[in-house]
Amino acid sequence: MDDLQVQIGIKIREFRTALGYSIEELSHKAGLNPSHLGKIERGERNFTIGSLEKILNALHLTPVEFFSESKISCPTENYLITKTLSYLQSMTVEEQEHIYKTAVLLSERQPK
C-alpha cells in the first residue's frame, strides 16, 4: 500500500487509542464497518476522503488538527472523561441534566 495511506492509518489508530476508543466504538461513531476501519488503520484498504471525514468527525478533529505535526495527546488525562463528554454531546440538554443528576446520586455527593 501507499506509504501516505499507511501513515494516515497509523495516525488514526494513535488518535483512537489516545481517546480510549475501541475499533468498534469509533467505527460506530463514524458509521463505518469495524473490519473496514481496522484495514484502514493497518494501511490495507484504500479509503475515500468521505470516509476520512467521517473518522475525523467521530474523533472530533479538524483536518488541520489531524495533519498537524504536533504530538498526539488526549485532551484530558482521564480518557473516560473524554469518552463521556463525547457521548453526552449527542444528547439533548434534558438528557444531559438527567445523566448529571444520576451521577450525583450514584456518587452520593451534592452538587456545588
Buried (B, 14 or more C-beta within 10 A) or exposed (E): EEEEBBEBBEBBBBBBBBBBBEBEBBBBBBEBEBEBBBBBBBBEBEBEEEBBEBBBEBBBBEEEEBEEEEEBEBEEEEBEEBBEEBEEEEEEEEEBEEBEEEEEEEEEEEEE
